[in-house]
């Protein structure tokens, strides 16, 4: 607001200017939503990596147990069942990694490879 005065000092008129900030507010909201989605994606990726690492160790242990000559057929069936369930969990964690990667626009090393109970994963 800017008043304009006449020669005698009285207010002749007041100039009022306004600006529509609707688009600015929408852009700020979109930026916050993207930032929040990125934070959730980073947390999800971190959790999925941790889960995937633990699963790799368990899958490798079951692989070694399954191929042990001391394991009888009845117990081998239980080991196979456990391996199958761990593979299902591994697939879920990989999907979570891929979703995080899509959100962040990155590629996780763990999302690339597929863990398998037929071969032990490489341990670094």
Secondary structure in CASP SS format (residue, H / E / C, confidence):
PFRMAT SS
TARGET T0000
AUTHOR 0000-0000-0000
METHOD secondary structure of the structure
MODEL  1
X C 1.00
X E 1.00
X E 1.00
X E 1.00
X E 1.00
X C 1.00
X C 1.00
X C 1.00
X C 1.00
X C 1.00
X E 1.00
X E 1.00
X E 1.00
X E 1.00
X E 1.00
X C 1.00
X C 1.00
X C 1.00
X C 1.00
X C 1.00
X C 1.00
X H 1.00
X H 1.00
X H 1.00
X H 1.00
X H 1.00
X H 1.00
X H 1.00
X H 1.00
X H 1.00
X H 1.00
X H 1.00
X H 1.00
X H 1.00
X H 1.00
X H 1.00
X H 1.00
X H 1.00
X H 1.00
X H 1.00
X H 1.00
X H 1.00
X H 1.00
X H 1.00
X H 1.00
X H 1.00
X H 1.00
X H 1.00
X H 1.00
X H 1.00
X H 1.00
X H 1.00
X H 1.00
X H 1.00
X H 1.00
X H 1.00
X H 1.00
X H 1.00
X H 1.00
X H 1.00
X H 1.00
X H 1.00
X H 1.00
X H 1.00
X H 1.00
X H 1.00
X C 1.00
X C 1.00
X C 1.00
X C 1.00
X C 1.00
X C 1.00
X H 1.00
X H 1.00
X H 1.00
X H 1.00
X H 1.00
X H 1.00
X H 1.00
X H 1.00
X H 1.00
X H 1.00
X H 1.00
X H 1.00
X H 1.00
X H 1.00
X H 1.00
X H 1.00
X H 1.00
X H 1.00
X H 1.00
X H 1.00
X H 1.00
X H 1.00
X H 1.00
X H 1.00
X H 1.00
X H 1.00
X H 1.00
X H 1.00
X H 1.00
X H 1.00
X H 1.00
X H 1.00
X C 1.00
X C 1.00
X C 1.00
X C 1.00
X H 1.00
X H 1.00
X H 1.00
X H 1.00
X C 1.00
X C 1.00
X C 1.00
X C 1.00
X C 1.00
X C 1.00
X C 1.00
X C 1.00
X C 1.00
X C 1.00
X C 1.00
X C 1.00
END
